[in-house]
C-alpha cells in the first residue's frame, strides 16, 4: 500500500522587515506596498496554519516581506528582487539570499527528503492568496488549484479535490490553474525537477484574498471544506 504524507508551506506569510533593512521602506509608497498584496499574501498564513492543524501536517512558513526577496521565485527570475532591493549591490543581494532565501528553500527541500525517506509520496501544498481584481479585471475565482497537467499524479489529485469541493459546496468557485498557471515559476515548479511525479505532488493553493477580510467563521468554513476534500481523496493514483 502506498503511503502519503502532506507538507504545507507558506512563502508569503507576512510583511516583516528585519531591522537592518528598515531604511529601504521609510517612504509613504513603500509603507503602502508593505501593507498591500505587494508586500505579502494577506490571509495566507492563517489559511496555512488552519489547514496544517486540520490535516495534522507539518507547516513551514516565512513572515518576511517578499519585497526583500521573493522565496517563490527562481534565482534567474527578474521578480526575485523588488524595486526596493533591485538596486542594491551584488554583495547586499547575495547577503539577502544567504540569510533569507536559501535557508527557507533548503528547509523545505530537507523536509521533503525526510518525509520521502519514510513514505512513498509527499503532497506539497504551497498556500497563497491573490487579489480579487488585477489591472482592472475581476477574477471570478474563490479557490485556485495550480498544478502541472503533464504530471498524472498532480492532475488526478487536483481533479479529485476539485470534484469533492464541487460536491461539498457547489457555490464555491473552484478553478484549476487559475488565476495563474501551475507551470509558472515557483517553488513547486522547481521541486518537480528534483523528484519524480510518482513521489512528489506539488500543488499551489490560491485563495481569493478577500478571505483575509472574512469573518472567522467564514474563514474556518473554507479551510474545513478544503481539508475535508483533501482527506476524502484516497490518494490512490
Beta strands, then each sheet from edge to edge (+ up, - down):
strand 1: 4-10
strand 2: 58-61
strand 3: 121-130
strand 4: 133-134
strand 5: 137-138
strand 6: 143-146
strand 7: 174-176
strand 8: 200-208
sheet 1: 2+ 1+ 3+ 8+ 6- 7-
sheet 2: 4+ 5-
end
